[in-house]
Amino acid sequence: MPTLTVVPTPVGNLQDITLRAIETLKNATLILAEDTRTTGFLLKHLGISCPMLSYHKFNEHSRVTQLIDRITNEPATVLVSDAGTPGISDPGTILVKACIEAGITVSCLPGPTAFVPALVMSGFATDRFCFEGFLPHKKGRQTKLLQLQDEERTIILYESPHRIVKTLEQILEFIGNRNVAIVREISKIYEEAIRGDVMSVIQHCKQKPLKGEIVLILEGNTK
């Protein structure tokens, strides 16, 4: 019976991959990768050789029918992204849905994802939170921020280094001078957590521009 197994991969440190993930990759007959070069580096590190096909945000709609046909004829297909868990702000959701509709068995291994360690490191409430991923770049951005104004749960966002100051300034404008935490380069050598109110974190980012992958944690409305 054909299967699709979603396999999380390390967000930074290659030692974070699980033994079960390694075994699943070894037994795969086809690997769908967000970037075959990035996955190829991981496979080489693990001593694994397997055919790969690209599956990323620019072709996930156009290739889904073709990939369903291919998966149907493969004993063990694995889906990976460049880092973390596919489907969480990465390609994967469309393919998983299509596989389920086609009667293909889908499973997902537990494993690395950036927002969980960032949430814990923030020091904010972890019992209730909402994950928003990346904010809309243009249309709908202000609307989304205004919707989050009254959110009482801890808010988790992803952001890129070149937009982080603008995003913080917009949070200050539409949400207020709330406490925030920026956690960047999780599990890598330059891992860093920056905490404070929005205004102080903006100043920090302007004085020392950030690099790398960023998770932005915003304290919920406590009023």
N, C-alpha and C positions, 0 to 999 in steps of 0.2 A: 504494500500500500504506500503511495507517495506521501511524503511528509515535508513540512516546512518548519524548521526550528530556528527561532530568533535567538541569536547568541550575542549577549553584551560583550564588548571588548574594552580594554583598559582606557580610561580617560587621560592617562599620562604615564604612570609607572607600569611597565609591562608585567611586573610581578603580581599585579592585581587580577590577572586572569585566573579563573577558577579551573580546578582539575577537570570538572565536568565539561566546561567549555572547550578545553583542549581535546578531550576525548571525542566530543561532538564534531569538532573541526577535522579531526583525524578520520572519522568515519563518513564524512560528507562526500557525496559524489558530485556536488555542484555548490559553489559558494557565490551568492549574490552580494556584491560589495559596492559601497558608496563610491569608493575610489580604489580601483584594483591595485594601484601602486602602494597605497597605505596598507591595505590588507596583505599585499604580497610581502611587505617588510615584516609584518607580524607573523605570517606563515613561515617565512624563512627563519625567523628567530625561534619558532617552535619546531622547526624541522619537518614541516608539513607541506605536501604538494597536492594541489587539487585544482581542477578547472574552475575558472571564475568568469562571471559576467558582471558588467556594470549595472547598477541600479541606484539612481540618484534623483534629486528633486527636479532635474531638467528632463528626465525621460520616464519618470515613474508612471505618468498617465499613458504615454504612448506605447510603452512596452509591456503593460500589465497583461494583456491578452496573450501575447507571445510567450511571456514568462510562465503563465498558467499552463500553457501547452507543454512547455519544457519541464516544469515541475512535475506534471502528471506522469512524465516518462522517466523521472529520476527517483531512485529509491530514497535518497536522503539529501534534501536541499537545505542549505543554511543561509540565513540572511544576517549580514553584519553591516554596521555603519563604521565610519572612521574611528569613532570613540563613543563609548557609552551604549545605551540600549536603543536599538532601532525603533522608530515610532515615537520617541520622546524628542520632539523638535528635530527629528531626522526622518528621512524616508522610511516607510515601512507600513504605515497604517493602511494605505490603499491596497497594497499587495496582500496583507493579512486578511482584509475584508474579502478580497476577491478569492483567495484560497478557501476561506470558510464557505463562501457561496458555491464554490466548485466541488465541495465535499472533500477537500484535502485536509488532512490532519495537521493542525497548527499547535505548536507548543513554544513556550518562551522560557529560557533559563534565567534564574536570578543572577544579578551581577552588577557591575559598575554603572552608575549614572551620576552626573555631576551635582544635581541639585540636593541630593540627600546629605552628603557630607557638608555641603555649604550651609544648609539649613541648620544642622546640628552645631556647626562652628559659629553661627551668627549670634547665638545666645538668646534668640527670640523664642517665642512659644512654638513648640513642635507638635502639640497635641491636635491643633487645627491649623491647616494652611491651605493656600490655593496656589497652584502652579500655572503661570500664564505664559511661560516660554518667552519668545521674542515678541515685543510689541510691534504693531503695524508700523512700517517705515514712514508712511505718509498718511493716506486716507484712513481715518478711524483711530488714529493715534491719540488725539485729544479726547475723543469720546471714551476710549478704553481707560485712560487715566482718570477721567471724571467718574467712571463707573467704580473704580477702585478706591475712590475717596472715602467711602463709608465702609469698606471691607474691614471686618474685625479680625479676620484670620491673618496670619503671617503671609505675606505676598512674595512669591519667588519669580524672578525674571531672569532671562538670559540677555546679555548685551555684548556688543563688540567694543574693543578698546577705542576705536575712533568715534563712537557715538555715546560713550558712557557719560561724558560731561553734559552733553545736550540732554540726555535722558534724565540725569539728576536735576538739571535746571528746570525741565518740564515737570518733574515730580514736585519740586519746590513750588512751582507756579500753580499747579492744578490740585495737588494733594496737601502740600504744606511741608513744614520743616520737621518731618518725622525722623525717627531714628532708623538708620540703615546699616547694612553690612555688605561690603564687597568682598567676595572670596574669589581669588583668581589662581589659575595654574594649579588646580587641585591635583594632589599626589605627585607633582613635579618638584624639581629642585628649588624653584622660586615661588613655591606656594606662599600665599600671603592673605591675611584677613585684615580689612580696614573697617573700623567701626566708628560710629559717631552720628551726629545729626546730618541732615542733607547738606546744609551750608558748609560745615567743616569738611565733609568728604569731598565736596566740589573743590574747595581750596586745595586739599591734598592732591587731587587728581590733576589740577592745573599746574601745581608746583612740581609734581612728579608723575608725568603721563604714564598711564598703565599699558601693559602689553599682555598678550596671551588671552586665554579663555576666561570669561568673567561670568560669575553668578551674582546677581544683585538681590539682596534680601531686604524687604521693607516691612517694618513693624506694623502690625495691624492697627486700626483705629481703636484706641483704648478709651476714648471719651464716652 
